[in-house]
Amino acid sequence: MQELRSTEILDKEIQADARRKVENILKNAEEECSKLEKSVDERLATAKKEKEVFYQKKLEKYKNDLNATVPLEKQRFEVSFVQDAIVSAINEYLAGLSEEKRLQLVLQNLTISIDKNMNAYVYGFNLENAKKALENKIGSNLVSCEKTDFGKMVTEEDIGLSHNEGIILESEDRTLRCRLTLVEVFQRILDKNRAELCAALFGDGGNQ
């Protein structure tokens, strides 16, 4: 009987010890889980804060870029609008001119004395009308007159004229070339008198 009691006591001690170990294991596991959860929460909070800072910086950069771009785009739009309005007014003016008057416009830029044999290359204008107007200007120094295309003989910017017309004079020895074109005429006017043209179209507030 003593032996059985000793065995029972030993079993209870073993069970009690096992319970303590299990309890310790569970307690440690709970602490580890708690630490892990806390660590995860901290990492999530840090990541969230980093992302918020990152996207806040991107948003600020976008706003700054937008604020810098809008005035520039507005200025470009205004310049383009004024340019289009001026060219439209020029085209209305050209529409009311005869070809003879338009020839006079381009030939008025022939301000140098011609003492060489010259070849003429005409675009836009009637070839015979251009030849006669040139003969009145340079006489027998005109040795040939032929058709060409806009921008073929010299590079010219298409500023939007409804009449792309002109004459290119070139000496036979190719040492002299004169550009007598409507683009040349009106480009000079735009360069020199843009402010006056803006004021005439839009009032003083339209100056560019």
C-alpha positions in Angstrom: 0.0 0.0 0.0 2.8 2.3 0.8 4.2 1.6 -2.6 1.0 2.5 -4.3 0.7 5.8 -2.4 4.3 6.6 -3.4 3.5 5.9 -7.0 0.4 8.1 -6.9 2.4 10.9 -5.3 5.1 10.6 -7.9 2.4 10.6 -10.7 0.9 13.7 -9.3 4.3 15.4 -9.0 5.1 14.4 -12.6 1.7 15.7 -13.8 2.1 18.9 -11.8 5.6 19.4 -13.3 4.2 18.7 -16.7 1.4 21.3 -16.2 4.0 23.9 -15.1 6.1 23.2 -18.1 3.1 23.4 -20.4 1.9 26.6 -18.7 5.4 28.1 -19.1 5.5 27.1 -22.8 2.1 28.6 -23.4 3.0 31.7 -21.4 6.2 32.1 -23.5 4.3 31.5 -26.7 1.8 34.1 -25.7 4.6 36.6 -25.0 6.3 35.8 -28.3 3.0 36.2 -30.1 2.4 39.5 -28.3 6.0 40.7 -29.2 5.5 39.6 -32.8 2.1 41.3 -33.1 3.6 44.5 -31.6 6.6 44.2 -34.0 4.2 43.7 -37.0 2.1 46.7 -35.9 5.2 48.9 -35.5 6.4 47.8 -39.0 3.1 48.5 -40.5 2.9 51.9 -38.9 6.4 52.7 -40.0 5.7 51.5 -43.6 2.5 53.5 -43.6 4.2 56.7 -42.4 7.0 56.2 -45.0 4.4 55.8 -47.8 2.5 58.8 -46.6 5.7 60.9 -46.7 6.7 59.5 -50.1 3.3 60.2 -51.7 3.1 63.6 -50.0 6.4 64.6 -51.5 5.2 63.3 -54.9 2.0 65.3 -54.5 3.9 68.4 -53.6 6.3 68.0 -56.6 3.3 67.5 -58.9 1.6 70.6 -57.5 4.9 72.6 -57.9 5.3 71.3 -61.5 1.7 72.1 -62.3 2.0 75.6 -60.8 5.2 76.2 -62.9 3.6 74.8 -66.1 0.3 76.5 -66.0 1.7 80.1 -66.4 4.0 78.9 -69.2 1.2 77.1 -71.0 -1.0 80.2 -70.6 1.8 82.4 -72.0 2.3 80.0 -75.0 -1.4 80.0 -75.6 -1.6 83.8 -75.5 1.4 84.2 -77.9 -0.1 81.6 -80.2 -3.5 83.3 -80.1 -2.0 86.7 -80.9 0.1 85.3 -83.7 -2.9 83.5 -85.2 -5.0 86.7 -85.0 -2.3 88.8 -86.6 -1.7 86.3 -89.5 -5.5 86.1 -90.0 -5.6 89.9 -90.3 -2.7 89.8 -92.8 -4.5 87.2 -94.8 -7.6 89.4 -94.9 -5.5 92.2 -96.2 -3.8 90.0 -98.8 -7.2 88.8 -100.0 -8.2 92.3 -100.9 -5.0 92.9 -103.0 -4.6 92.1 -106.7 -1.6 90.0 -107.8 -0.1 93.2 -109.2 -0.2 94.8 -105.7 1.3 91.6 -104.1 4.1 91.7 -106.7 4.8 95.3 -105.8 5.0 94.3 -102.2 7.7 91.7 -102.7 9.6 93.8 -105.3 9.8 96.8 -102.9 12.4 94.8 -101.0 14.7 94.9 -104.0 16.7 97.9 -102.8 20.2 97.0 -104.2 21.5 97.8 -107.6 21.7 94.8 -109.9 24.7 94.7 -112.2 24.9 91.0 -112.8 23.0 88.6 -115.0 20.2 87.1 -112.8 18.0 84.0 -112.9 14.6 84.3 -111.3 12.7 81.5 -109.7 9.0 82.2 -109.1 6.4 80.5 -107.0 2.8 81.4 -106.4 2.7 84.3 -108.9 1.8 84.0 -112.5 5.1 83.5 -114.3 4.5 86.0 -117.1 3.3 88.7 -114.7 6.4 88.1 -112.5 8.7 88.3 -115.5 7.3 91.6 -116.7 7.5 93.1 -113.2 11.1 92.0 -112.9 12.0 93.3 -116.3 10.7 96.7 -115.2 13.0 96.5 -112.2 16.3 95.1 -113.5 15.8 95.2 -117.3 18.2 93.2 -119.4 20.0 91.7 -116.4 17.1 89.2 -116.1 18.3 86.3 -118.3 15.8 83.6 -117.2 12.6 83.3 -115.3 11.2 79.9 -114.3 8.7 78.3 -111.9 9.7 76.7 -108.6 8.0 75.6 -105.4 7.7 77.3 -102.0 10.8 76.5 -99.9 12.6 74.7 -102.7 15.3 77.4 -103.5 15.6 78.7 -100.0 14.3 77.6 -96.6 11.3 79.7 -95.6 9.1 79.4 -92.5 5.5 78.8 -93.3 3.9 81.4 -91.0 0.4 80.6 -92.2 -0.1 83.1 -95.1 -2.9 82.3 -97.5 -0.7 83.4 -100.3 2.8 81.8 -100.3 4.2 83.8 -103.1 7.7 84.9 -103.9 10.6 85.4 -106.3 14.2 84.2 -105.7 16.8 86.1 -107.7 20.2 84.4 -108.1 23.1 85.6 -110.1 24.5 83.3 -112.8 27.8 83.0 -110.9 25.8 82.3 -107.7 27.5 85.0 -105.7 24.4 87.0 -105.2 20.9 85.8 -104.1 17.9 87.9 -103.2 14.8 86.6 -101.5 11.7 88.6 -102.5 8.8 86.8 -100.9 5.6 87.6 -99.0 6.9 85.6 -96.0 10.0 87.9 -96.0 7.8 91.0 -96.2 5.5 90.1 -93.4 8.1 88.5 -91.2 9.9 91.8 -91.1 6.7 93.6 -90.3 6.0 91.1 -87.4 9.6 91.5 -86.1 9.5 95.3 -86.2 5.9 96.2 -85.5 4.4 93.3 -83.5 3.5 95.6 -80.6 1.7 98.1 -82.9 -0.2 95.2 -84.6 -1.2 93.8 -81.2 -2.4 97.2 -80.0 -4.4 97.7 -83.2 -6.1 94.3 -82.8 -6.5 94.1 -79.1 -5.9 97.5 -77.6 -2.9 98.3 -75.4 -3.5 95.2 -73.2 -2.7 92.9 -76.2 0.9 93.8 -76.5 3.2 90.8 -76.5 
